[in-house]
């Protein structure tokens, strides 16, 4: 018997090459723990992820030198120490940050006894992206929680 696996979304699986953000974008961050720089979250194999230096809401902004077409955005968060409810907002701009359009706003409950990792892969169809922004509220009930990001990948 001959068999063949079929792919339900060839564009999604073909897009395994993540954008080289170190070559295509400049990054702005609202704060950064020197032991956990943003490169650790944006570049494969670069470390254990990014962590803010101060508590509260944080912004990570990618400024593209040339507008980009985006098909996938993957975010991964890890929290093993404390129970908290995090919210993140992904939004984009096609006019260098003059105006933004929301992609997704999502909350997640972390619990050391069970739910310690959140990985989300968003399918998008965005053309002319000049700015991609990730806003993290590490705990909607506690302004003293510190934001972190294990991974951000874009294709």
PETADA-V785270 format. One record per backbone hydrogen bond with DSSP energy under -0.5 kcal/mol. NH is the residue of the N-H (numbers start at 1). CO is the residue of the C=O. E is the energy in kcal/mol with one decimal. If there is no record, write none. Layout:
nh = <NH:NH>
co = <CO:CO>
e = <E:E>
//
This chain:
nh = <8:12:13:14:15:16:18:19:21:23:24:25:26:28:30:33:34:36:40:41:42:43:46:50:51:52:56:58:60:61:62:63:63:64:64:65:68:70:70:73:74:75:76:77:79:84:86:86:87:88:89:90:91:92:93:98:101:103:104:106:108:110:110:111:114:116:118:120:122:122:123:124:124:126:129:130:131:132:133:134:135:136:136:137:137:138:140:142:145:149:150:151:152:153:155>
co = <6:9:9:10:11:14:16:154:19:20:20:21:63:61:59:51:32:33:37:38:38:39:43:149:36:147:145:136:134:28:132:26:61:62:130:24:129:68:126:122:153:120:151:118:116:110:84:108:137:106:135:104:133:101:131:95:92:90:90:88:86:84:108:115:111:114:77:75:73:120:121:71:122:70:68:93:93:62:91:60:89:58:134:87:135:136:85:139:142:50:76:76:41:74:72>
e = <-0.6:-0.6:-1.8:-2.1:-1.0:-1.4:-1.0:-3.8:-1.5:-1.7:-1.8:-2.2:-2.6:-2.8:-1.8:-3.2:-0.5:-2.1:-1.6:-1.7:-1.6:-2.3:-1.6:-2.4:-1.8:-2.6:-2.7:-2.5:-2.8:-3.2:-3.4:-3.4:-0.6:-0.6:-2.7:-1.9:-2.2:-0.5:-2.4:-1.9:-3.0:-2.5:-2.2:-3.0:-3.0:-1.3:-0.6:-2.5:-2.5:-2.6:-2.3:-2.8:-2.3:-2.5:-2.4:-1.1:-2.7:-3.1:-1.5:-2.6:-2.3:-3.0:-0.7:-2.8:-2.1:-1.1:-2.7:-2.7:-3.2:-0.5:-0.5:-2.8:-0.5:-2.2:-2.8:-2.9:-1.8:-2.1:-3.1:-3.1:-2.7:-2.7:-0.5:-3.3:-0.5:-0.7:-2.8:-1.6:-1.4:-2.2:-1.8:-1.8:-2.3:-2.4:-2.4>
//
